[in-house]
Amino acid sequence: MLVFFNSIIRMIYFISYQLGEVEVSNLTIIICAIFSSFTFIAVGISSYKLYKSLVNSDNSDT
């Protein structure tokens, strides 16, 4: 029974999704999601620092 569940868990990594005519593996989707979230977080941090420096610049002029 344990061997069956172990083989099922290994098969989950190789599931592929049909996106139109292209077949994409589960691992590819996970890697794209990780890179996309990393980019989103980096842009958010950069935008926050830019806004923070703008607000601090306005306060020092008055």
NORQUI-V528401 format. One line per field, one symbol per residue. phi: phi as a letter, one per 30 degrees, with the letter a starting at -180 (. if undefined). psi: psi as a letter, one per 30 degrees, with the letter a starting at -180 (. if undefined). burial: 1 if it has 24 or more other C-alpha atoms within 12 Angstrom, else 0. Layout:
phi=???
psi=???
burial=???
This chain:
phi=.ddddddddddddcdbccciccccdddddddddddddddddddddddddddddddddddddd
psi=eeeeeeeeeefefgkkkjibfkkkleeeeeeeeeeeeeeeeeeeeeeeeeeeeeeeeeeff.
burial=00000000000000000000000000000000000000000000000000000000000000
